[in-house]
Amino acid sequence: MLSAIDHVQLAAPPGSEDRLRAYYADALGMTEIPKPPVLAARGGCWFQAGAVQLHLGIEEDFRPAHKAHPGLRVTDIEAYAARLAAHGAPVTWDDALPGHRRFSSRDPVGNRLEFLEPE
């Protein structure tokens, strides 16, 4: 029986770790967590905020998905969108989901992330 999502993994191109850290740690406010040494040798980086973990794995022939994305629930969505915008991250509002405020953003390598808050 499924009980929770442990983490979501997104792909990234080789050598992008510093740009990812700037977005996920600085803009999103997540904490980088250590990867086990055997996995750290593959590159990439992992981030956590509360129970939410996002893993960025290196993919040699990387191409960002245009539609696929994690949906991340936030509190005070207006302030969170302003935080991302202040860090130069794109913020695109979308009112198509009834009962929610939501926007999407793209990380520095093009991965789409959706942020939402129930109304």
N, C-alpha and C positions, 0 to 999 in steps of 0.2 A: 504494500500500500504506500503510495506517495504521501509524504508529509510536508515537504517544503522544497524550494529550489535552493540548492547549496551555493551555486554561483552561475554566472553567465559569462561565457568566453566570447570575446570579439577578436578578430584578426587585425594584424598591423604589419606594415612592411619592415624589413630589416633596417636597423639603425634609427628607429623612430621613438625609442624609449624616452628620451629627454622631452620631446614634444608632448608625448602622452602624459608624462608626469606633470607638465605645466597645466594641462587641461584637467586631468582627473584629480590631482592633488590641489593645485592652486585654484582653479576655477570652480570645480565641483565641491571642493572641501573634503575629499576622501583622503584616507590615510594609506600610504603604500605599505603593504605587508610583505614580509620576506617569502620568497619562493623556496621550496626545498632545493638543496644544492643540485641534485640531479636534474631538476626542471629548470633551475636558474641558468644552467649551461646552454639552454635552448634560446635564451633571450626573452624579451617581453617583460611585463610587470603586472603585479596584482594590486588591487585597491579594495578598501573596505570602508563602509560607513554604517555603523550599527550592524544589523544582520545582513546587509547588502554587500555582496562581493562581486566585483567585475574583474575578470582576468583578461589581459591583452596578450595574445600569443602571436609569435612571429610566423608569418606565412610568406615564403619566397615569392610567389606569384600573386601577391595581394591585390585584390580589387574590392573596394567597399561595397556592401550590399546597398541597394537603393531603397528597398522597402523594409527589410528585416531590421528589427531593433529591440532592445530591452525597453520595457515600460517601467519607469521608476516613479514611485509615489513620493511626493514631497509635501511639506507643510509650508505655508506662506509662499505660495507659488509666485506671486508678484515680486517679492524680495529675492527669491531664488533666480528668477529670470533676469532681474536687474544685476545680480551678482555675476551671472554668466556674461551678460552684455558688457559689464565693466571690465571683464577680462578679455574682451574682444571675440567672444564666442557668439556664433549666430543664434538668434532666438526667433523662431517662426511660430506664431500663435495659430491655433486651430480650434474652432468651436463646433466641430462636427460630432463630438461624443457627448450625448445628453447626460446632464448631471455631473459634468466634470469641467474644470478649467485645465487646459493642456497646451504645451508647446513642444517643439522638437528643436534639437540642436545637432550639430555635427562636430565630432572631435577633429583634431588636426589632420588625421589621415582619412577622414570622410565617413567614419561610422556614424550612423544615425542613432540618436537616443531620444526617447520620448519621456517627458516629465509631466505628471498629472496629479491633480488634487481634486477629490470629490467636493462638490458644491454643498 
